[in-house]
Amino acid sequence: MASETQKLDPSRSARDLYGTELRRQRQLAGVSLDRLSDIVNYSKTQLHGVETAERLPLPPLSSKLDAAFGTGGLFEGLWSIIQRERYPDRYRRFMELADQATDIHEYAGHLVPGLLQTPAYARALLRVGDPEASGEEIERKVELRVGRQGRLGEGDGPRLWALLEEGVLRRPVGGPATAREQLRALLSFAESPRIEVQVIPCAHGEHALLDSTLTLLTLPNTTAVAYVESNYSGQLIEDPAESMKRRRAYDLLRANALSPRESAAVIEAAMKGFNPCEQQSD
């Protein structure tokens, strides 16, 4: 981990290169961290962490830095490289396409989709998925996962539709408090006009997507791709005919989902199941 006085090595990683360039551009402009914090509306502590490669430059920082320094996409390009470094090979093409998508459709049969996860929920999953990882590595992965949510709030960000099995709401990932916080976050996300969250009731029974996790991406040129994922593998489907098969299965399932309003009521009911037990008086 870099300290304030430790010199970064730009050849070691994209994060070091990003921090080096941030410090160089800031010094060339004669701008202090305090002043830059005001310009990009980012805390001084976070900026210092990025400059020393201790924190990830989560969106929309890179675009703000490019605008502040007039660097023509330098920092956004470095952020793309950082993401490619952090994600395994099988995810890289998918992540590149996801960053371009205008519409995202998710089906989650077992867990809340990454784009809607809270830090605590994501941390619990990442820790159990890689118990030998260091705390620092887990936190970096949490930052990356949660950082992707930044696009949802951007003016040109994608629209998101998420279909969740009812069982997803009942699973106490991270414990009752974390699960309750996650359900509260789902309700908050669902208030956005760009995000729809719908629940597939347990009574629906079997369907074509039950044994998989599916993400459908619509790109700016209207091209559609599908991504099917399990714990240890992922398949990107770019063939139009195969992608359309998944889209039809998704649309059929959505037709059997609860309405957004009904779904919100089910989420609220599930939250009550994670409430702390009230102490009974004698």
MIROLO-839464 format. One record per residue (C-alpha): residue number from 0; residue in one letter; x negated, y, z. Coordinates in pm, 1 decimal, m for minus. Layout:
// MIROLO-839464
+-----+---------+----------+----------+----------+
| num | residuo |       px |       py |       pz |
+-----+---------+----------+----------+----------+
| NUM |       A |        X |        Y |        Z |
...
+-----+---------+----------+----------+----------+
END
This chain:
// MIROLO-839464
+-----+---------+----------+----------+----------+
| num | residuo |       px |       py |       pz |
+-----+---------+----------+----------+----------+
|   0 |       M |      0.0 |      0.0 |      0.0 |
|   1 |       A |   m140.4 |    337.3 |    m97.8 |
|   2 |       S |   m200.6 |    611.0 |    157.8 |
|   3 |       E |   m197.2 |    984.2 |    103.9 |
|   4 |       T |   m574.6 |    995.5 |     62.0 |
|   5 |       Q |   m615.9 |    664.7 |   m118.7 |
|   6 |       K |   m681.9 |    697.7 |   m490.0 |
|   7 |       L |   m441.2 |    503.5 |   m707.6 |
|   8 |       D |   m566.0 |    276.8 |   m986.1 |
|   9 |       P |   m357.8 |    344.2 |  m1302.5 |
|  10 |       S |   m487.8 |     23.1 |  m1459.5 |
|  11 |       R |   m351.0 |   m189.4 |  m1174.6 |
|  12 |       S |     20.1 |   m136.5 |  m1225.6 |
|  13 |       A |    281.2 |     88.2 |  m1383.8 |
|  14 |       R |    374.1 |    211.2 |  m1035.6 |
|  15 |       D |     17.7 |    332.8 |   m978.6 |
|  16 |       L |     18.6 |    496.8 |  m1321.2 |
|  17 |       Y |    351.0 |    665.9 |  m1247.4 |
|  18 |       G |    222.9 |    800.5 |   m914.6 |
|  19 |       T |    m99.4 |    920.5 |  m1075.0 |
|  20 |       E |     88.3 |   1103.0 |  m1350.3 |
|  21 |       L |    330.9 |   1258.5 |  m1105.7 |
|  22 |       R |     47.8 |   1398.8 |   m895.9 |
|  23 |       R |   m141.3 |   1517.0 |  m1206.0 |
|  24 |       Q |    161.0 |   1692.6 |  m1358.2 |
|  25 |       R |    249.9 |   1848.8 |  m1025.2 |
|  26 |       Q |   m101.8 |   1980.5 |   m972.3 |
|  27 |       L |   m124.3 |   2111.5 |  m1329.6 |
|  28 |       A |    199.4 |   2301.2 |  m1270.2 |
|  29 |       G |     75.0 |   2429.2 |   m936.0 |
|  30 |       V |    385.2 |   2294.5 |   m761.4 |
|  31 |       S |    391.7 |   2166.3 |   m404.5 |
|  32 |       L |    592.9 |   1863.1 |   m298.8 |
|  33 |       D |    826.8 |   2095.2 |   m110.2 |
|  34 |       R |    891.3 |   2303.8 |   m420.4 |
|  35 |       L |    929.6 |   1999.2 |   m646.0 |
|  36 |       S |   1176.5 |   1855.9 |   m397.7 |
|  37 |       D |   1396.7 |   2161.8 |   m445.9 |
|  38 |       I |   1363.8 |   2149.0 |   m825.9 |
|  39 |       V |   1460.2 |   1783.3 |   m873.3 |
|  40 |       N |   1690.6 |   1758.9 |   m568.5 |
|  41 |       Y |   1491.3 |   1468.1 |   m427.0 |
|  42 |       S |   1358.7 |   1449.0 |    m71.4 |
|  43 |       K |    993.9 |   1531.7 |     m5.7 |
|  44 |       T |    950.1 |   1198.2 |    173.2 |
|  45 |       Q |   1077.8 |   1004.6 |   m129.0 |
|  46 |       L |    865.3 |   1205.7 |   m370.2 |
|  47 |       H |    556.7 |   1143.8 |   m158.1 |
|  48 |       G |    638.0 |    772.3 |   m158.1 |
|  49 |       V |    663.5 |    770.5 |   m537.5 |
|  50 |       E |    341.8 |    966.2 |   m573.9 |
|  51 |       T |    155.8 |    716.3 |   m354.9 |
|  52 |       A |    320.4 |    414.8 |   m525.5 |
|  53 |       E |    495.2 |    318.3 |   m202.1 |
|  54 |       R |    846.2 |    383.7 |   m336.0 |
|  55 |       L |   1014.7 |    313.6 |   m667.1 |
|  56 |       P |   1113.1 |    616.4 |   m879.2 |
|  57 |       L |   1480.1 |    521.9 |   m895.6 |
|  58 |       P |   1711.8 |    693.9 |  m1147.6 |
|  59 |       P |   1772.3 |    974.0 |  m1215.6 |
|  60 |       L |   1432.7 |   1092.6 |  m1086.4 |
|  61 |       S |   1240.1 |   1019.6 |  m1407.4 |
|  62 |       S |   1469.1 |   1227.1 |  m1628.6 |
|  63 |       K |   1454.2 |   1512.2 |  m1376.9 |
|  64 |       L |   1074.4 |   1501.8 |  m1369.4 |
|  65 |       D |   1056.3 |   1506.8 |  m1749.0 |
|  66 |       A |   1284.9 |   1809.6 |  m1751.3 |
|  67 |       A |   1087.8 |   1986.3 |  m1477.1 |
|  68 |       F |    745.6 |   1931.8 |  m1633.6 |
|  69 |       G |    848.4 |   1927.1 |  m2001.3 |
|  70 |       T |    682.5 |   1588.4 |  m2047.0 |
|  71 |       G |    911.8 |   1465.3 |  m2324.2 |
|  72 |       G |   1019.1 |   1130.7 |  m2179.7 |
|  73 |       L |    686.1 |   1035.2 |  m2021.9 |
|  74 |       F |    831.8 |    945.6 |  m1682.9 |
|  75 |       E |   1136.3 |    770.0 |  m1826.2 |
|  76 |       G |    899.4 |    559.8 |  m2036.8 |
|  77 |       L |    689.3 |    473.3 |  m1733.7 |
|  78 |       W |   1004.1 |    377.0 |  m1542.2 |
|  79 |       S |   1095.6 |    134.2 |  m1820.9 |
|  80 |       I |    751.5 |    m26.2 |  m1792.4 |
|  81 |       I |    789.0 |    m54.3 |  m1414.1 |
|  82 |       Q |   1115.7 |   m240.6 |  m1459.4 |
|  83 |       R |    960.3 |   m479.6 |  m1710.1 |
|  84 |       E |    677.6 |   m550.1 |  m1465.3 |
|  85 |       R |    916.4 |   m626.2 |  m1182.2 |
|  86 |       Y |   1164.9 |   m849.6 |  m1365.0 |
|  87 |       P |   1081.3 |  m1207.3 |  m1470.2 |
|  88 |       D |   1038.1 |  m1263.9 |  m1843.7 |
|  89 |       R |   1379.8 |  m1422.4 |  m1889.1 |
|  90 |       Y |   1552.1 |  m1106.2 |  m1762.6 |
|  91 |       R |   1354.6 |   m844.9 |  m1953.5 |
|  92 |       R |   1545.7 |   m849.5 |  m2280.7 |
|  93 |       F |   1875.4 |   m856.3 |  m2092.7 |
|  94 |       M |   1773.3 |   m562.3 |  m1872.2 |
|  95 |       E |   1666.3 |   m359.5 |  m2175.6 |
|  96 |       L |   2006.8 |   m417.0 |  m2334.8 |
|  97 |       A |   2193.4 |   m353.0 |  m2009.3 |
|  98 |       D |   2027.8 |    m12.7 |  m1983.4 |
|  99 |       Q |   2174.3 |     74.8 |  m2325.4 |
| 100 |       A |   2523.7 |    m68.9 |  m2273.7 |
| 101 |       T |   2831.5 |    150.3 |  m2298.8 |
| 102 |       D |   3057.7 |   m116.6 |  m2148.8 |
| 103 |       I |   2976.3 |   m395.5 |  m1903.3 |
| 104 |       H |   3211.4 |   m681.3 |  m1817.4 |
| 105 |       E |   3112.2 |   m905.7 |  m1525.8 |
| 106 |       Y |   3254.0 |  m1232.5 |  m1397.9 |
| 107 |       A |   3132.4 |  m1343.6 |  m1054.2 |
| 108 |       G |   3235.6 |  m1682.4 |   m926.6 |
| 109 |       H |   3023.8 |  m1698.4 |   m612.1 |
| 110 |       L |   2869.2 |  m1360.9 |   m523.7 |
| 111 |       V |   2934.7 |   m989.9 |   m567.2 |
| 112 |       P |   2764.4 |   m875.5 |   m893.0 |
| 113 |       G |   2429.8 |   m702.4 |   m848.8 |
| 114 |       L |   2563.3 |   m372.4 |   m983.0 |
| 115 |       L |   2807.4 |   m357.7 |   m691.3 |
| 116 |       Q |   2592.2 |   m495.5 |   m409.2 |
| 117 |       T |   2499.9 |   m299.0 |    m98.3 |
| 118 |       P |   2133.1 |   m298.4 |      8.6 |
| 119 |       A |   2206.6 |   m525.2 |    307.0 |
| 120 |       Y |   2401.1 |   m775.1 |     94.1 |
| 121 |       A |   2127.8 |   m779.8 |   m171.6 |
| 122 |       R |   1858.7 |   m814.0 |     95.7 |
| 123 |       A |   2027.2 |  m1119.0 |    247.6 |
| 124 |       L |   2050.9 |  m1291.0 |    m90.0 |
| 125 |       L |   1695.0 |  m1206.3 |   m195.0 |
| 126 |       R |   1553.2 |  m1322.3 |    136.9 |
| 127 |       V |   1723.6 |  m1660.9 |    127.2 |
| 128 |       G |   1639.6 |  m1698.0 |   m242.4 |
| 129 |       D |   1266.9 |  m1647.9 |   m181.2 |
| 130 |       P |   1191.4 |  m1717.8 |    186.6 |
| 131 |       E |    814.7 |  m1696.8 |    128.0 |
| 132 |       A |    828.1 |  m1342.2 |    m12.3 |
| 133 |       S |    687.0 |  m1064.5 |    203.4 |
| 134 |       G |    912.8 |   m803.1 |    356.4 |
| 135 |       E |    761.2 |   m543.9 |    125.5 |
| 136 |       E |    835.1 |   m753.9 |   m182.8 |
| 137 |       I |   1194.4 |   m809.0 |    m71.8 |
| 138 |       E |   1241.3 |   m435.3 |    m21.9 |
| 139 |       R |   1102.8 |   m360.9 |   m367.1 |
| 140 |       K |   1348.9 |   m606.0 |   m519.7 |
| 141 |       V |   1632.7 |   m451.6 |   m319.8 |
| 142 |       E |   1534.8 |   m106.9 |   m449.1 |
| 143 |       L |   1535.4 |   m230.4 |   m807.1 |
| 144 |       R |   1870.2 |   m405.1 |   m777.6 |
| 145 |       V |   2048.3 |   m121.0 |   m602.1 |
| 146 |       G |   1871.5 |    135.1 |   m819.7 |
| 147 |       R |   2051.1 |      1.8 |  m1125.9 |
| 148 |       Q |   2372.0 |    142.3 |   m981.6 |
| 149 |       G |   2245.6 |    490.9 |  m1062.7 |
| 150 |       R |   2361.1 |    453.8 |  m1422.0 |
| 151 |       L |   2719.5 |    406.2 |  m1310.4 |
| 152 |       G |   2729.5 |    762.3 |  m1182.7 |
| 153 |       E |   2568.6 |    924.7 |  m1485.0 |
| 154 |       G |   2779.1 |   1121.9 |  m1730.3 |
| 155 |       D |   2686.1 |    888.4 |  m2015.5 |
| 156 |       G |   2678.6 |    580.1 |  m1796.5 |
| 157 |       P |   2865.9 |    260.0 |  m1880.5 |
| 158 |       R |   3217.7 |    160.4 |  m1788.7 |
| 159 |       L |   3225.8 |   m147.9 |  m1568.8 |
| 160 |       W |   3488.9 |   m419.9 |  m1532.4 |
| 161 |       A |   3424.8 |   m678.8 |  m1261.5 |
| 162 |       L |   3624.3 |   m998.0 |  m1211.0 |
| 163 |       L |   3559.9 |  m1164.2 |   m874.3 |
| 164 |       E |   3685.8 |  m1496.1 |   m749.0 |
| 165 |       E |   3882.5 |  m1453.9 |   m426.1 |
| 166 |       G |   3634.5 |  m1686.2 |   m255.5 |
| 167 |       V |   3359.0 |  m1427.0 |   m312.4 |
| 168 |       L |   3540.9 |  m1197.2 |    m70.4 |
| 169 |       R |   3552.8 |  m1459.8 |    204.2 |
| 170 |       R |   3186.3 |  m1559.7 |    203.2 |
| 171 |       P |   3003.2 |  m1392.0 |    497.5 |
| 172 |       V |   2678.6 |  m1316.8 |    313.1 |
| 173 |       G |   2437.6 |  m1158.1 |    560.5 |
| 174 |       G |   2684.3 |  m1205.3 |    846.6 |
| 175 |       P |   3024.1 |  m1047.5 |    922.7 |
| 176 |       A |   2899.3 |   m687.9 |    948.7 |
| 177 |       T |   2715.7 |   m703.1 |    614.6 |
| 178 |       A |   3010.7 |   m874.7 |    447.5 |
| 179 |       R |   3251.6 |   m613.7 |    580.8 |
| 180 |       E |   3026.0 |   m331.4 |    460.3 |
| 181 |       Q |   3008.1 |   m494.9 |    117.1 |
| 182 |       L |   3386.5 |   m519.5 |     87.4 |
| 183 |       R |   3419.4 |   m156.2 |    191.1 |
| 184 |       A |   3171.3 |    m67.0 |    m83.3 |
| 185 |       L |   3379.3 |   m260.1 |   m338.9 |
| 186 |       L |   3681.6 |    m50.3 |   m247.9 |
| 187 |       S |   3473.1 |    264.1 |   m285.6 |
| 188 |       F |   3339.8 |    157.2 |   m624.4 |
| 189 |       A |   3692.2 |     76.1 |   m739.5 |
| 190 |       E |   3796.9 |    437.3 |   m679.8 |
| 191 |       S |   3577.8 |    547.5 |   m969.7 |
| 192 |       P |   3769.1 |    600.0 |  m1296.7 |
| 193 |       R |   3485.0 |    419.5 |  m1475.3 |
| 194 |       I |   3495.1 |    103.6 |  m1263.1 |
| 195 |       E |   3766.4 |   m163.4 |  m1237.4 |
| 196 |       V |   3749.7 |   m442.6 |   m980.6 |
| 197 |       Q |   3995.9 |   m729.6 |  m1012.4 |
| 198 |       V |   4031.7 |  m1046.7 |   m808.6 |
| 199 |       I |   4102.4 |  m1395.0 |   m944.1 |
| 200 |       P |   4332.6 |  m1556.4 |   m684.1 |
| 201 |       C |   4240.0 |  m1900.6 |   m554.1 |
| 202 |       A |   4579.1 |  m2024.1 |   m670.1 |
| 203 |       H |   4477.8 |  m1973.2 |  m1032.4 |
| 204 |       G |   4283.9 |  m2300.3 |  m1035.4 |
| 205 |       E |   4033.4 |  m2405.7 |  m1300.0 |
| 206 |       H |   3923.5 |  m2194.7 |  m1595.4 |
| 207 |       A |   3648.8 |  m2185.1 |  m1859.8 |
| 208 |       L |   3408.5 |  m1962.2 |  m1665.1 |
| 209 |       L |   3434.6 |  m2133.2 |  m1327.2 |
| 210 |       D |   3087.7 |  m2292.9 |  m1334.7 |
| 211 |       S |   2892.0 |  m1984.2 |  m1444.0 |
| 212 |       T |   2820.5 |  m1616.9 |  m1390.6 |
| 213 |       L |   2885.1 |  m1409.0 |  m1700.4 |
| 214 |       T |   2790.4 |  m1059.1 |  m1811.6 |
| 215 |       L |   2917.2 |   m912.4 |  m2139.0 |
| 216 |       L |   2745.1 |   m604.4 |  m2280.5 |
| 217 |       T |   2876.6 |   m372.8 |  m2549.7 |
| 218 |       L |   2597.0 |   m166.6 |  m2705.9 |
| 219 |       P |   2623.5 |    181.3 |  m2865.5 |
| 220 |       N |   2638.6 |     26.5 |  m3214.6 |
| 221 |       T |   2934.9 |   m189.6 |  m3092.3 |
| 222 |       T |   2718.1 |   m503.4 |  m3094.3 |
| 223 |       A |   2825.7 |   m743.1 |  m2818.0 |
| 224 |       V |   2597.4 |   m982.2 |  m2630.8 |
| 225 |       A |   2657.2 |  m1222.1 |  m2343.8 |
| 226 |       Y |   2436.0 |  m1330.8 |  m2056.8 |
| 227 |       V |   2504.9 |  m1649.5 |  m1860.6 |
| 228 |       E |   2310.7 |  m1693.2 |  m1538.9 |
| 229 |       S |   2249.1 |  m1942.2 |  m1260.8 |
| 230 |       N |   2013.1 |  m1926.6 |   m962.4 |
| 231 |       Y |   1704.4 |  m2034.5 |  m1154.7 |
| 232 |       S |   1781.6 |  m1970.3 |  m1519.3 |
| 233 |       G |   1948.1 |  m1725.3 |  m1750.9 |
| 234 |       Q |   2054.2 |  m1741.6 |  m2115.1 |
| 235 |       L |   2095.5 |  m1435.1 |  m2333.7 |
| 236 |       I |   2346.9 |  m1500.7 |  m2613.3 |
| 237 |       E |   2310.6 |  m1262.7 |  m2906.1 |
| 238 |       D |   2478.7 |  m1478.1 |  m3171.1 |
| 239 |       P |   2808.9 |  m1297.5 |  m3251.9 |
| 240 |       A |   3018.8 |  m1614.7 |  m3270.6 |
| 241 |       E |   2888.4 |  m1754.9 |  m2941.5 |
| 242 |       S |   2921.0 |  m1418.9 |  m2770.0 |
| 243 |       M |   3281.3 |  m1390.3 |  m2890.1 |
| 244 |       K |   3363.9 |  m1729.0 |  m2734.2 |
| 245 |       R |   3260.6 |  m1594.8 |  m2395.6 |
| 246 |       R |   3450.5 |  m1273.1 |  m2452.4 |
| 247 |       R |   3771.1 |  m1460.2 |  m2529.8 |
| 248 |       A |   3731.8 |  m1671.3 |  m2216.4 |
| 249 |       Y |   3676.0 |  m1352.8 |  m2015.1 |
| 250 |       D |   3981.3 |  m1180.3 |  m2161.2 |
| 251 |       L |   4199.0 |  m1483.8 |  m2089.9 |
| 252 |       L |   4078.8 |  m1490.1 |  m1731.4 |
| 253 |       R |   4135.9 |  m1116.7 |  m1686.9 |
| 254 |       A |   4494.2 |  m1163.7 |  m1803.1 |
| 255 |       N |   4542.8 |  m1392.0 |  m1501.0 |
| 256 |       A |   4369.9 |  m1163.9 |  m1251.0 |
| 257 |       L |   4545.8 |   m954.0 |   m990.8 |
| 258 |       S |   4601.1 |   m590.1 |  m1082.4 |
| 259 |       P |   4346.2 |   m337.5 |   m948.7 |
| 260 |       R |   4596.5 |   m227.6 |   m682.3 |
| 261 |       E |   4676.9 |   m585.5 |   m579.1 |
| 262 |       S |   4305.3 |   m663.9 |   m579.6 |
| 263 |       A |   4234.3 |   m374.2 |   m344.5 |
| 264 |       A |   4495.0 |   m509.5 |   m104.2 |
| 265 |       V |   4329.4 |   m853.7 |   m108.5 |
| 266 |       I |   3987.6 |   m696.2 |    m43.5 |
| 267 |       E |   4129.3 |   m500.8 |    250.5 |
| 268 |       A |   4281.4 |   m819.3 |    390.3 |
| 269 |       A |   3948.0 |  m1000.3 |    356.2 |
| 270 |       M |   3776.7 |   m718.6 |    546.5 |
| 271 |       K |   3998.7 |   m787.8 |    846.5 |
| 272 |       G |   3862.3 |  m1140.4 |    857.7 |
| 273 |       F |   3516.5 |   m997.0 |    928.9 |
| 274 |       N |   3624.1 |   m756.1 |   1202.3 |
| 275 |       P |   3448.0 |   m801.0 |   1537.5 |
| 276 |       C |   3650.6 |  m1002.6 |   1784.2 |
| 277 |       E |   3834.5 |   m776.3 |   2022.9 |
| 278 |       Q |   3757.7 |   m833.8 |   2386.6 |
| 279 |       Q |   4067.3 |   m960.0 |   2561.6 |
| 280 |       S |   4157.5 |   m821.1 |   2901.2 |
| 281 |       D |   4249.1 |  m1049.2 |   3187.7 |
+-----+---------+----------+----------+----------+
END
